[in-house]
């Protein structure tokens, strides 16, 4: 892609590819705290899911059975998130040079898809209940719904102890939040049914909750797809980054072939080419660029290549541009 000058002092192993700490590793830095809180959350959710299913069947409450189904998706999402953290801590190897960090993003993507599926299922069940109402024992329904609310609140605050900016923790929080709201709806429905006998309140509340879940699911899906598509992180603008590098590192004449993406949530990486001004000390350029990228944009992994030809080349990943 570039023409390298023949120079005995130019070592092509890239000092550009080691990082400021003197050594370089692509190994993920996933906190064990995230893994622990997700595992405990899964145990609580799965345990109460069974209890709620049994309680729903005994009380004749389709709302509780539906909420148990909701908790099943929560348990599956938490198990998937735990697997993402567990495998994400594996070191990189010759076949997977970034380790298994992308498993976490895949887990977030699956979480979003299951939320969409859950919304569809809740909507279908709500329509069925409007046309075919069933008798419900409001007392047992209330007891089970309150216990479910307590469990969901406990799991929610437990997950808040983890890294809430992480795509996987956010996905698990959204699942639990949706189920928490489902427990509130079940309590409200039990109160109305107990005092008025009006059963349509249950499917109506279910549809309203589905709208909230749908909105959250869309945000989660969009974030996961952006990472999987190697999209530029939302807090980084390529032209502004290029300008910042030019202003910060005075020996650089031009910056081109800039690519910035996220390996996983909160771990951006970048590659670029730089052209040097006459008399520039090329031996320090890569470290200067990496330092400014780290300080300004929190980019911990950057590969900086020097364009010795000092004239623009079309990037194979971009549409060709006319050169004058």
C-alpha positions in Angstrom: 0.0 0.0 0.0 3.0 2.3 0.5 6.5 2.4 -0.8 9.1 2.1 1.9 12.4 3.9 1.6 15.4 1.7 1.8 17.0 2.7 5.0 19.3 0.6 7.2 17.9 2.4 10.3 14.3 1.7 9.3 13.1 -1.4 11.1 9.9 -2.8 9.6 8.9 -4.7 12.7 7.1 -1.4 13.5 8.1 0.2 16.7 4.6 1.5 15.7 3.1 -1.7 17.0 4.3 -1.8 20.5 2.6 0.3 23.2 3.7 2.7 25.8 4.1 0.2 28.5 7.0 -1.5 26.7 5.1 -4.6 25.7 2.0 -5.2 23.7 -0.9 -7.6 24.2 -4.3 -7.9 22.6 -5.5 -9.9 25.6 -8.9 -8.6 26.9 -9.2 -6.9 30.3 -12.6 -8.1 31.4 -13.1 -7.5 35.1 -13.9 -10.6 37.1 -16.5 -8.5 38.9 -18.7 -8.4 35.8 -18.5 -12.1 35.5 -19.4 -12.6 39.2 -22.4 -10.3 39.3 -23.9 -11.8 36.1 -23.5 -15.3 37.4 -25.2 -14.5 40.7 -28.0 -12.7 38.8 -28.5 -15.7 36.6 -28.8 -18.0 39.6 -31.4 -15.8 41.2 -33.4 -15.2 38.0 -33.4 -18.9 37.0 -34.4 -20.0 40.5 -37.4 -17.7 40.8 -38.4 -18.4 37.2 -39.3 -21.9 38.2 -41.2 -20.7 41.3 -43.2 -18.2 39.2 -44.1 -20.8 36.6 -45.4 -23.1 39.2 -47.3 -20.3 41.0 -48.8 -19.1 37.7 -50.1 -22.6 36.9 -51.6 -23.1 40.4 -53.2 -19.6 40.4 -54.5 -19.9 36.8 -52.7 -16.7 35.9 -51.5 -16.5 32.4 -49.9 -13.2 33.3 -47.5 -15.0 35.8 -46.8 -17.7 33.3 -46.0 -15.1 30.7 -43.8 -13.3 33.2 -42.0 -16.6 33.9 -41.4 -16.9 30.2 -40.0 -13.4 30.3 -37.7 -14.4 33.2 -36.6 -17.4 31.1 -35.3 -15.1 28.4 -33.6 -13.1 31.2 -31.9 -16.2 32.5 -30.8 -17.1 29.0 -29.5 -13.6 28.4 -27.6 -13.6 31.7 -26.1 -17.0 31.0 -25.0 -15.8 27.5 -23.5 -12.7 29.0 -21.6 -14.8 31.6 -20.3 -17.0 28.8 -19.2 -13.9 26.9 -17.2 -12.6 29.9 -15.8 -16.1 30.7 -14.6 -16.7 27.2 -13.7 -13.1 26.6 -10.9 -13.4 29.3 -9.1 -16.0 27.2 -5.8 -14.9 25.9 -5.2 -14.2 22.2 -3.5 -16.9 20.1 -2.2 -17.2 16.5 -5.8 -17.9 15.2 -7.6 -15.2 17.2 -5.2 -12.3 17.6 -7.8 -10.2 19.5 -8.7 -13.1 21.8 -12.4 -13.8 22.3 -13.6 -10.2 23.1 -16.1 -10.2 20.2 -18.1 -13.0 22.0 -19.3 -10.3 24.3 -20.6 -8.2 21.4 -22.3 -11.3 19.9 -24.0 -11.9 23.2 -25.3 -8.3 23.3 -26.6 -8.8 19.7 -28.4 -12.0 20.7 -29.8 -10.3 23.7 -31.3 -7.6 21.5 -32.8 -10.1 19.1 -34.4 -12.1 22.0 -35.9 -8.8 23.3 -37.6 -8.3 19.9 -38.8 -11.8 20.0 -40.1 -11.3 23.5 -42.1 -8.2 22.5 -43.7 -10.1 19.6 -44.7 -12.9 22.0 -46.1 -10.6 24.6 -48.1 -8.8 22.0 -49.5 -12.0 20.6 -50.4 -13.3 24.1 -52.1 -9.9 24.9 -54.3 -10.1 21.9 -55.3 -13.7 22.8 -56.2 -12.7 26.3 -58.4 -9.8 25.1 -60.5 -12.2 23.0 -60.3 -15.2 25.4 -60.2 -14.0 29.0 -59.4 -16.6 31.7 -60.3 -16.6 35.4 -57.4 -15.5 37.7 -56.8 -16.0 41.4 -55.8 -12.4 42.3 -54.5 -13.2 45.8 -51.9 -15.8 44.8 -51.1 -13.8 41.7 -50.3 -10.8 44.0 -48.0 -12.7 46.3 -46.0 -14.2 43.5 -45.8 -10.9 41.6 -44.5 -9.1 44.7 -41.8 -11.8 45.3 -40.9 -11.5 41.6 -40.5 -7.7 42.0 -38.2 -8.2 45.0 -36.0 -10.7 43.1 -35.8 -8.4 40.0 -34.8 -5.4 42.1 -32.1 -7.4 43.8 -30.7 -8.6 40.5 -31.0 -5.1 39.0 -28.9 -3.5 41.7 -26.5 -6.4 41.7 -25.8 -5.9 38.0 -25.4 -2.2 38.7 -22.3 -3.1 40.6 -20.7 -4.2 37.4 -19.4 -2.0 34.5 -22.7 -0.5 33.3 -21.0 1.0 30.2 -20.3 -2.5 28.9 -22.6 -3.7 26.1 -23.2 -7.0 27.8 -24.0 -5.6 31.2 -26.3 -3.1 29.5 -28.1 -5.9 27.7 -28.5 -7.9 31.0 -29.8 -4.7 32.7 -32.4 -4.1 30.0 -33.6 -7.7 30.3 -34.0 -7.4 34.1 -35.5 -4.0 33.9 -38.1 -5.3 31.4 -38.9 -8.1 33.8 -39.0 -5.7 36.8 -41.6 -3.6 35.0 -43.5 -6.8 34.1 -43.7 -7.6 37.8 -45.1 -4.1 38.5 -47.7 -4.6 35.8 -48.6 -8.0 37.3 -49.1 -6.4 40.7 -51.2 -3.6 39.2 -53.3 -6.2 37.3 -53.8 -8.3 40.4 -55.0 -5.3 42.3 -57.5 -4.3 39.6 -58.7 -7.8 39.1 -59.1 -8.3 42.9 -61.2 -5.2 43.3 -63.1 -5.0 40.0 -62.8 -8.4 38.3 -61.8 -6.6 35.1 -59.3 -9.0 33.5 -58.5 -7.0 30.3 -56.2 -4.8 32.4 -53.5 -7.5 32.2 -53.1 -7.6 28.4 -53.3 -3.8 28.1 -50.5 -3.3 30.6 -48.5 -6.0 28.8 -48.7 -4.1 25.5 -47.6 -0.8 27.1 -44.6 -2.5 28.6 -43.7 -4.0 25.3 -43.3 -0.5 23.8 -40.7 0.4 26.5 -38.9 -2.9 25.9 -38.9 -2.4 22.1 -37.3 1.1 22.4 -34.5 -0.3 24.7 -34.0 -3.3 22.4 -33.5 -1.1 19.4 -30.8 1.0 21.1 -29.0 -2.2 22.2 -29.2 -3.8 18.7 -27.9 -0.6 17.0 -24.9 -0.5 19.3 -24.0 -4.1 18.8 -24.4 -4.0 15.0 -22.2 -0.8 14.9 -19.4 -2.7 16.6 -19.9 -5.9 14.5 -19.8 -3.8 11.3 -16.5 -2.2 12.4 -18.2 1.2 12.6 -16.4 4.2 13.9 -17.2 4.7 17.7 -19.8 7.3 18.3 -17.5 9.6 20.3 -14.9 9.8 17.4 -15.1 11.9 14.2 -12.5 10.9 11.6 -11.9 14.4 10.2 -11.6 15.9 13.7 -9.2 13.1 14.7 -7.0 13.7 11.6 -6.9 17.5 12.3 -6.0 16.9 15.9 -3.1 14.6 15.0 -1.8 17.2 12.5 -2.1 20.0 15.1 -0.5 17.9 17.9 2.4 16.3 16.1 4.2 19.2 14.2 6.5 16.9 12.1 3.5 15.4 10.2 2.6 16.8 6.8 -0.5 14.6 6.2 -2.6 11.9 7.7 -4.4 9.4 5.5 -6.0 5.9 5.4 -7.5 6.5 8.9 -9.6 3.6 10.1 -11.1 3.5 13.7 -13.3 0.7 15.0 -14.2 -1.0 18.3 -12.8 -4.5 19.1 -15.5 -4.7 21.7 -17.5 -2.2 23.8 -15.1 0.5 25.1 -12.0 -0.8 23.3 -11.3 1.3 20.2 -8.5 0.6 17.8 -7.1 2.6 14.9 -4.7 2.4 11.9 -3.4 5.2 9.8 -0.6 6.4 7.5 1.3 9.6 8.1 3.5 11.6 5.7 6.4 13.5 7.2 7.7 17.0 6.8 11.3 17.5 5.6 13.8 16.9 8.3 11.4 15.2 10.6 12.7 12.6 13.1 10.8 9.5 11.9 12.0 7.4 14.8 9.7 9.2 17.3 6.7 9.9 15.1 4.7 6.7 15.7 5.0 7.0 19.5 3.9 10.7 19.4 0.8 9.8 17.3 -0.1 6.9 19.6 0.3 9.1 22.7 -2.1 11.7 21.4 -4.6 9.1 20.3 -4.5 7.5 23.7 -4.8 10.8 25.6 -7.5 12.4 23.4 -9.6 9.4 22.2 -8.6 6.6 24.7 -7.4 4.5 21.7 -5.1 2.0 23.4 -4.2 0.0 20.2 -3.0 2.0 17.2 -0.9 1.0 14.2 0.9 4.0 12.6 2.6 3.5 9.2 4.9 6.1 7.6 4.1 6.9 3.9 7.7 7.3 2.6 6.5 8.2 -0.9 4.9 11.4 0.6 2.0 11.4 -1.9 -1.5 10.2 -1.5 -2.5 6.6 -2.3 -6.1 5.3 -2.7 -7.1 3.1 0.2 -8.3 -0.3 -1.0 -11.2 0.0 1.5 -12.5 3.3 0.1 -13.8 4.6 -3.2 -10.9 5.8 -5.5 -10.5 9.6 -5.6 -9.0 11.6 -8.4 -5.4 12.8 -7.9 -4.2 16.1 -9.4 
